[in-house]
Amino acid sequence: MRWVLSIFRLRCAPPPLREIPVLLLKCTAWGMISGPFFALFFAMMTKGPAAAFPLLAPMPLLLSMINGAVWALSFYIACGLGNSCLQRVIGGYPRAIGRPLAVIYNIAASSMAFVAAITLTSQIPGFKFEVPAPVFWRIVVIDGMIGGVLALVISAFVKLKMEVVRVQAQLRRNEVETARAQGRALQSQINPHFFFNTLNTISALVDDNPSDAKRMIGRLADMFRYTLGCTHTESVGIEQELQFVRDYLLIEQSRFRKRLRIELPEGPLPDIRVPGLVLQPLVENAVKHGIARRLEGGTVSVTIQKEGGVIRVAVRNSADEHGLIETASLYRTGHALENVRARLRIFTGVEDPLRLAQNSHWTEFSFKI
């Protein structure tokens, strides 16, 4: 029934010319389907139930279908398409002028549609319409008055519908702005946390290896520039985020030496965007709670894989049976992992976007874009 309802959907502007033939065909089909039912209804109301049976014969059934198509087209062209064109004309007028004009037009359009339908159906062979002239014109006037009343009701409905659409659009804009503000606020919490830990790492290397410390300060300057850029944007390319993680892990590798092994994607990366600074806290968590606690160290790997219609991003670190994470205390307010989860929730719209998987050999956090 969706295509039937689409014929009569209320418009604030006329349909494109290319749609009109299709709409007329749909209207014709609807009229041919409904015509026999209206014929049966009026026959039973005026002449009793017995009058309905002759209408089921092939010829009367065909005539009622043609009759229904003529009536549907007459009223749709005069009132349906006519009103959509009228809205463009009176759209800029005040309500005190536009509403009376709409009522006057619909009175005239309904009366004209009735006269046109009667005139056309009277030309169909085998169709008879015998109504005295006074009764005929009385029906025309009543039909016009009904059209005027419907114009008032429909105009009120259209106005209400437009107001609902406007309010819904405003609510969506407010939700988007709120989500953006929350994302920026959460992202700003990452910056001081990250730089505090990184500066501690550099300070530990200044005496032992000044040249490495200088290189790390250069990397830190690049990373600081990146974090400032992230604060003013909702998302970044995955390649930029991965380069930031690479610089961070190289700084950490200077501290852990051979205990920290790094595996990062090579080659072309998918063209996707992620919230800025979403990978670094996961990588830092892998180093701090995975590698740092193991005397033999381990590997931190980042993988970016396509799975169906989504991209799966995962950060995995070496672990053992003594380093299993308790999921009950995993996400705590103010901590980096809860921050990442909250920003991914805003960005993806998924209630629980950050997934944890672990066994006696590794721990992995992942999310999908």
URVEN-V655314 format. One record per backbone hydrogen bond with DSSP energy under -1.0 kcal/mol. NH is the residue of the N-H (numbers start at 1). CO is the residue of the C=O. Records with the same first field share a line. If there is no record, write none. Layout:
BEGIN
NH = CO + CO
END
This chain:
BEGIN
5 = 1
6 = 2
7 = 4
19 = 16
23 = 19
24 = 20
25 = 21
26 = 22
27 = 23
28 = 24
29 = 25
30 = 26
31 = 27
32 = 28
33 = 29
34 = 30
35 = 31
38 = 34
39 = 35
40 = 36
41 = 37
42 = 38
43 = 39
44 = 40
45 = 41
46 = 42
47 = 43
51 = 48
52 = 49
56 = 53
57 = 54
61 = 57
62 = 58
63 = 59
64 = 60
65 = 61
66 = 62
67 = 63
68 = 64
69 = 65
70 = 66
71 = 67
72 = 68
73 = 69
74 = 70
75 = 71
76 = 72
77 = 73
78 = 74
79 = 75
80 = 75
81 = 76
83 = 79
84 = 80
85 = 81
86 = 82
87 = 83
89 = 85
90 = 86
93 = 90
97 = 94
98 = 94
99 = 95
101 = 97
102 = 98
103 = 99
104 = 100
105 = 101
106 = 102
107 = 103
108 = 104
109 = 105
110 = 106
111 = 107
112 = 108
113 = 109
114 = 110
115 = 111
116 = 112
117 = 113
118 = 114
119 = 115
120 = 116
121 = 117
122 = 118
123 = 120
124 = 121
127 = 124
136 = 132
137 = 133
138 = 134
139 = 135
140 = 136
141 = 137
142 = 138
143 = 139
144 = 140
145 = 141
146 = 142
147 = 143
148 = 144
149 = 145
150 = 146
151 = 147
152 = 148
153 = 149
154 = 150
155 = 151
156 = 152
157 = 153
158 = 154
159 = 155
160 = 156
161 = 157
162 = 158
163 = 159
164 = 160
165 = 161
166 = 162
167 = 163
168 = 164
169 = 165
170 = 166
171 = 167
172 = 168
173 = 169
174 = 170
175 = 171
176 = 172
177 = 173
178 = 174
179 = 175
180 = 176
181 = 177
182 = 178
183 = 179
184 = 180
185 = 181
186 = 182
187 = 183
188 = 184
190 = 187
194 = 190
195 = 191
196 = 192
197 = 193
198 = 194
199 = 195
200 = 196
201 = 197
202 = 198
203 = 199
204 = 200
205 = 202
209 = 205
213 = 209
214 = 210
215 = 211
216 = 212
217 = 213
218 = 214
219 = 215
220 = 216
221 = 217
222 = 218
223 = 219
224 = 220
225 = 221
226 = 222
227 = 223
228 = 224
229 = 225
230 = 226
231 = 227
233 = 230
236 = 274
238 = 272
241 = 237
242 = 238
243 = 239
244 = 240
245 = 241
246 = 242
247 = 243
248 = 244
249 = 245
250 = 246
251 = 247
252 = 248
253 = 249
254 = 250
256 = 252
257 = 253
259 = 256
260 = 257
261 = 298
263 = 300
272 = 270
274 = 236
283 = 279
284 = 280
285 = 281
286 = 282
287 = 283
288 = 284
289 = 285
291 = 286
292 = 287
294 = 291
297 = 294
298 = 259
300 = 261
301 = 316
302 = 263
303 = 314
305 = 312
307 = 310
310 = 307
312 = 305
313 = 367
314 = 303
315 = 365
316 = 301
317 = 363
318 = 299
319 = 361
323 = 320
330 = 327
335 = 332
339 = 335
340 = 336
341 = 337
342 = 338
343 = 339
344 = 340
345 = 341
346 = 342
347 = 343
348 = 344
349 = 345
355 = 366
357 = 364
359 = 362
363 = 317
364 = 357
365 = 315
366 = 355
367 = 313
369 = 311
END
